[in-house]
């Protein structure tokens, strides 16, 4: 329960306490007056700043920075083994420089002719933590290898992959559920999805694509989390199309779009085609105005993932964008390769098919990796009289 909030304008943060001494005194008074248990700073604090603030505010008050808060939320949302490993690693790497001298009475005493103190307890704690971090990294590497094997298996099947990206709570999981009937957790809360979920989507015209739901982004996403969730974010780089889901009803939607674009630029996926979905249009103050604005742009689709409004337009837009990521082929398929013909109709876009004495002549847009399988047939087509 939030009992109060405050802010301060400074040219640069105070190196000792992040905020000025007057503001520290003001917050301390408020803590005692309102019986506060936790003070949250909307920025990352250094280990020294955390210690100094906790000393001033008193031992019973927890000082929590933005990164610690996000890690706490991630810890509550982690539902699978992979997510738990990723969060645990990020938490330990965050804690390592922030360990305090809590157990000085356990420090080893000097013995024999050696002068001075023995090993300090904080050094023991840091060594234990570093060992645990090493173990977690090895476990995560195993998880990454398994995920890569699954991706390679998917790549061998020529179905395009579409990744849902966007700010946390924008409606990505709701859209996945609406399209596929997948029972993915979709709640009105931050970071409800931590693990990528991939489902097959079949449209009414028989075309198919794989849809992947990814972890939600946030402004000033801690670098430790970006590193820990690398396996999750790697899914994005393997996509044929990125669908950027935006909560257009949110008052800060522009800032949220910028935050997502910033993370995507760090992942180096600028070459992947993108489609923008303005979600929750029905909740906006002026839905008609938003729809008119979207019509002026070629890369935007309006919809409400919760009630399915705009879903056909979304599917059509995805199909058009996937066409851009495909390559044009002309191939002569032997009659005994009916399986290839069926797959082209399923994952590609056929412009013309013609039955000849040598086989089926086909002209179509197909995914690049599938076009490579057709290379012998394309050569055969080129040599055709």
C-alpha angles and dihedrals in degrees: 000000000000111000098176148342137206141176139198134208112223132163087230135355118273105254092219104042106004089233129056123275092250092054090047090056091047092053091045090055091049091050092057094040096049098033092239120192101184135029115199123199117202093223139051114280125204121241090254094050091051092050094046093049093048089051092052097043094044136256095276094059119084116217110207127183128205094267094050090050093051090047090051091052091047089050091055093047098047104115104162135053092252094051091047091052092048093049093044091052093049091048094050093048088050093049097046098081091036100059110128133206095265100141106039090141088068095058113125114256122234115260138194117354094335113114125217134020124327124228112330119234092237089058090051090049092050092049091050090049093049090051091051090049089052092052092048093049090053091050091048091050088056090050090050091052090052091048090049090052090053090049092050089050089052092048090056087061107068097228116129117243119224118192124204112218131172149113116311113277094017092126104263096137091045089054091049091050092047092052100040108019087237114161095231118156107260113175137154094255141092120280097357087157118054100154124063111247119199123196134172116246120202116193126209092258090058096255118137139205137167115245119205124195113207137193114286119254127227138191113275092010105195113254090227088062094047088053095045093048094048092117090054094046092047086073088069094057091057093057129116089206137015117215109201107204113203127190093225091183091063114103091224097045093127092056090046091053090051091050092053092046089052093054091045091052089053089053091053097230097134092122093062114095114250136211121191120215118197099207130190091032089154089063095051121106093240110021093172093056091049092050091050090050091049091052089061090059126067097206099054131086123185120215149138109234092193097062098023096244109156095015096127090051089050092052091049091049091049090051092051092048092047088054087062090056092050130085129233115248137180111194140167109221119200114237091247090062097072088137091066092048090051091049092050090054089047102048103016138056113249117209097176139358124187130181114226135172091263097046141284116330110209135183115193150134110254136172112276095243090052092048088063090060089054095052095103090049091048090054088049088052092051092053092048113118 
